[in-house]
Amino acid sequence: MFTNQEEEIEVEETEQQIPPNQFGGISEMGSITTHGKHLIHCLTIIGQVEGHYILPAQNKTTKYEHVIPQLVAIEEDKDIEGLIIMINTVGGDVEAGLAIAELISSMSKPTVSLVLGGGHSIGVPLAVSAKHSFIAPSATMTIHPVRMSGLVLGVPQTFSYFEKMQDRIVHFVTQNSRIEEKRFTELMMTTGELAMDVGTVLNGVDAVKEGLIDELGGLSDAIAYLNQMIDEQKQGENDVVHDN
């Protein structure tokens, strides 16, 4: 039998064993650091990617001012060995999405992405930004040209701006996946598939067949591949040390 004081001490010790911010991060930032074979950080990109303008309160959003500092912290944290990005997004702000994608693609640590549900619009660059990408068989990805809401000036400069922004997306996607620029542009400009829009919807199988995503898979596949990448990176580092 424990006294009340002994029970309180035991509870405190149990609580201290939980890594700090492991569970607080889920509700606040939509992320968590797992303690399995390797120390892996899980980052979620869900809903709509929010950029310079605040979206309505009823929208599920991923805020770039939250994600960017997290990525910097993950890259600098010596304990975190890899990053898995869970993606289920309808798209959102193009520049904010590209900023996040560029950071992920330039990380030195092993990174794996997993598209669940959907990786639409700017979700496509985010999905291919990882060193290896997975997609669930039931997930879809929508590829379409850059669109803008609100007041748009009908002048040549506006269309030139759209074209340059679209080129940035096409270049990034083709540089970080196996799809060719010509084919990606064709998918982007397809007519007759989307109601009141141009573009293409790819399911999981088609996304892999087109070379946009590396392979079909689920959570266990993504984690297993990430662990393998971490092991290979560690082995490479050890070989360099031994050679010196």
C-alpha positions as CSV (number, residue, x, y, z in Angstrom):
1,M,0.0,0.0,0.0
2,F,1.2,3.4,-0.9
3,T,0.7,6.5,1.2
4,N,-0.7,9.6,-0.6
5,Q,2.7,11.1,-0.7
6,E,4.3,8.0,-2.2
7,E,1.5,7.8,-4.8
8,E,2.1,11.5,-5.8
9,I,5.9,10.8,-6.2
10,E,5.2,7.8,-8.4
11,V,2.8,9.8,-10.6
12,E,5.4,12.6,-10.9
13,E,8.1,10.2,-11.9
14,T,5.8,8.6,-14.5
15,E,4.9,11.9,-16.0
16,Q,8.6,12.9,-16.2
17,Q,9.3,9.9,-18.4
18,I,7.1,11.3,-21.2
19,P,9.3,13.3,-23.5
20,P,8.5,17.1,-23.3
21,N,6.1,18.4,-25.9
22,Q,5.5,15.0,-27.3
23,F,1.8,15.2,-26.8
24,G,1.4,19.0,-26.5
25,G,2.7,19.2,-30.1
26,I,-0.1,17.2,-31.5
27,S,-2.8,19.7,-30.4
28,E,-0.7,22.8,-30.9
29,M,1.4,22.1,-34.0
30,G,0.1,18.8,-35.4
31,S,3.4,17.2,-34.9
32,I,5.1,14.6,-32.7
33,T,8.5,13.0,-32.1
34,T,8.4,9.2,-31.9
35,H,10.7,7.0,-30.0
36,G,11.0,3.7,-32.0
37,K,14.1,2.2,-33.6
38,H,15.2,5.7,-34.4
39,L,14.1,9.1,-33.1
40,I,11.7,10.3,-35.9
41,H,9.8,13.5,-36.1
42,C,6.3,13.3,-37.7
43,L,5.0,16.5,-39.3
44,T,1.5,16.8,-40.7
45,I,0.4,19.1,-43.5
46,I,-3.4,19.1,-43.5
47,G,-6.3,21.2,-44.7
48,Q,-5.3,24.3,-46.5
49,V,-1.7,25.8,-46.5
50,E,-2.1,29.2,-45.0
51,G,0.1,32.0,-46.4
52,H,0.2,35.7,-45.8
53,Y,-3.5,36.0,-45.3
54,I,-5.4,34.5,-42.3
55,L,-8.1,32.0,-43.5
56,P,-11.6,31.8,-41.8
57,A,-11.7,30.1,-38.4
58,Q,-13.7,27.2,-39.7
59,N,-10.9,26.1,-42.1
60,K,-8.4,23.5,-41.2
61,T,-5.1,25.1,-42.0
62,T,-1.3,24.4,-41.9
63,K,0.4,27.7,-41.0
64,Y,3.7,28.3,-42.7
65,E,4.9,30.4,-39.7
66,H,4.5,27.3,-37.6
67,V,6.0,24.8,-40.0
68,I,9.2,26.7,-41.0
69,P,10.6,27.1,-37.5
70,Q,9.8,23.4,-36.8
71,L,11.8,22.3,-39.9
72,V,14.8,24.5,-38.8
73,A,14.6,23.0,-35.3
74,I,14.4,19.4,-36.7
75,E,17.5,20.0,-38.9
76,E,19.5,21.4,-36.0
77,D,18.4,18.9,-33.4
78,K,21.2,16.3,-33.1
79,D,18.8,13.7,-31.5
80,I,16.2,13.7,-34.3
81,E,17.4,11.3,-37.0
82,G,14.7,11.5,-39.6
83,L,11.5,13.2,-40.7
84,I,8.2,11.8,-42.0
85,I,5.7,14.2,-43.5
86,M,2.0,13.1,-43.5
87,I,0.1,15.0,-46.3
88,N,-3.7,15.4,-46.6
89,T,-4.2,18.9,-48.1
90,V,-6.4,20.6,-50.6
91,G,-3.6,23.0,-51.5
92,G,-3.4,26.7,-50.6
93,D,-1.0,29.5,-50.8
94,V,1.5,28.8,-53.6
95,E,4.5,30.8,-52.2
96,A,4.0,29.5,-48.6
97,G,3.8,25.9,-49.9
98,L,6.9,26.3,-52.1
99,A,8.8,27.8,-49.2
100,I,8.0,24.8,-47.0
101,A,8.8,22.4,-49.9
102,E,12.2,24.1,-50.6
103,L,13.1,23.7,-46.9
104,I,12.2,20.0,-46.8
105,S,14.1,19.3,-50.0
106,S,17.2,21.0,-48.7
107,M,17.4,19.1,-45.4
108,S,20.4,16.9,-44.8
109,K,18.4,14.4,-42.7
110,P,16.5,11.5,-44.2
111,T,13.0,12.5,-45.2
112,V,9.9,10.5,-46.3
113,S,6.5,11.8,-47.3
114,L,3.2,9.9,-47.3
115,V,0.1,11.2,-49.1
116,L,-3.1,10.2,-47.4
117,G,-6.5,11.2,-48.7
118,G,-5.2,13.9,-51.0
119,G,-2.2,15.9,-52.0
120,H,-3.8,18.5,-54.3
121,S,-2.4,21.6,-56.0
122,I,0.5,22.9,-53.9
123,G,0.4,19.6,-52.1
124,V,2.2,18.1,-55.1
125,P,5.5,20.0,-54.6
126,L,5.2,19.2,-50.8
127,A,4.8,15.5,-51.5
128,V,7.8,15.3,-53.9
129,S,10.0,17.5,-51.6
130,A,11.0,14.5,-49.5
131,K,13.9,12.3,-50.5
132,H,11.4,9.4,-50.9
133,S,7.7,9.6,-51.4
134,F,4.8,7.2,-50.8
135,I,1.1,7.5,-51.6
136,A,-1.8,5.4,-50.3
137,P,-3.7,3.5,-53.0
138,S,-6.9,5.4,-52.2
139,A,-5.3,8.8,-52.2
140,T,-5.5,11.3,-55.1
141,M,-3.4,14.2,-56.4
142,T,-4.8,17.1,-58.4
143,I,-2.5,18.8,-60.9
144,H,-3.7,22.1,-62.3
145,P,-2.4,25.6,-63.3
146,V,-1.9,28.4,-60.8
147,R,-5.1,30.1,-59.9
148,M,-5.8,33.4,-58.0
149,S,-8.9,34.7,-56.3
150,G,-9.9,38.3,-55.7
151,L,-9.2,41.3,-57.9
152,V,-7.0,40.5,-60.9
153,L,-5.8,43.2,-63.3
154,G,-6.3,42.0,-66.9
155,V,-2.9,43.2,-68.2
156,P,0.0,41.3,-69.8
157,Q,2.1,41.7,-66.6
158,T,-0.4,39.7,-64.6
159,F,-0.3,36.8,-67.1
160,S,3.5,36.9,-67.1
161,Y,3.5,36.7,-63.3
162,F,1.2,33.7,-63.5
163,E,3.4,32.0,-66.0
164,K,6.6,32.6,-64.0
165,M,5.0,31.2,-60.8
166,Q,3.8,28.2,-62.7
167,D,7.3,27.6,-64.1
168,R,8.7,27.6,-60.6
169,I,6.2,24.9,-59.6
170,V,6.9,22.8,-62.7
171,H,10.7,23.1,-62.3
172,F,10.6,22.2,-58.6
173,V,8.3,19.1,-59.1
174,T,10.4,17.8,-62.1
175,Q,13.6,18.3,-60.2
176,N,12.4,16.4,-57.2
177,S,10.6,13.5,-58.9
178,R,10.9,11.2,-61.9
179,I,8.2,12.9,-64.1
180,E,9.3,14.9,-67.1
181,E,8.5,18.5,-67.5
182,K,6.6,18.0,-70.8
183,R,4.4,15.3,-69.3
184,F,3.7,17.3,-66.1
185,T,2.7,20.3,-68.1
186,E,0.4,18.1,-70.2
187,L,-1.3,16.8,-67.0
188,M,-1.6,20.4,-65.8
189,M,-3.3,21.6,-69.0
190,T,-5.6,18.6,-69.6
191,T,-9.2,19.6,-70.5
192,G,-12.4,17.7,-70.0
193,E,-11.4,15.9,-66.7
194,L,-12.2,18.6,-64.1
195,A,-15.5,20.4,-64.0
196,M,-15.1,24.1,-64.8
197,D,-11.3,23.8,-64.7
198,V,-8.3,22.3,-66.5
199,G,-6.0,19.7,-64.9
200,T,-5.8,16.1,-64.0
201,V,-6.7,14.0,-60.9
202,L,-4.3,11.1,-60.3
203,N,-5.0,8.2,-58.0
204,G,-2.2,6.5,-56.1
205,V,-1.4,3.9,-58.8
206,D,-1.4,6.5,-61.6
207,A,0.8,8.9,-59.5
208,V,3.4,6.2,-59.2
209,K,3.1,5.2,-62.9
210,E,3.6,8.8,-64.0
211,G,6.8,9.0,-61.9
212,L,5.4,11.8,-59.7
213,I,5.5,9.6,-56.5
214,D,8.1,7.0,-55.8
215,E,5.9,4.1,-54.6
216,L,2.6,2.9,-53.2
217,G,2.5,2.3,-49.5
218,G,1.1,3.0,-46.1
219,L,2.4,4.1,-42.7
220,S,4.5,0.9,-42.0
221,D,6.1,1.1,-45.4
222,A,7.0,4.8,-45.0
223,I,8.5,4.3,-41.5
224,A,10.4,1.1,-42.6
225,Y,11.9,3.0,-45.5
226,L,12.8,6.0,-43.3
227,N,14.5,3.7,-40.8
228,Q,16.5,2.1,-43.7
229,M,17.6,5.5,-44.9
230,I,18.7,6.5,-41.4
231,D,20.7,3.2,-41.1
232,E,22.4,3.8,-44.5
233,Q,23.3,7.4,-43.6
234,K,24.8,6.3,-40.3
235,Q,26.7,3.5,-42.0
236,G,28.1,6.1,-44.5
237,E,29.1,8.4,-41.7
238,N,30.9,5.6,-39.9
239,D,32.7,4.5,-43.1
240,V,34.0,8.1,-43.6
241,V,35.2,8.2,-40.0
242,H,37.1,4.9,-40.4
243,D,38.7,6.0,-43.7
244,N,40.0,9.1,-41.9
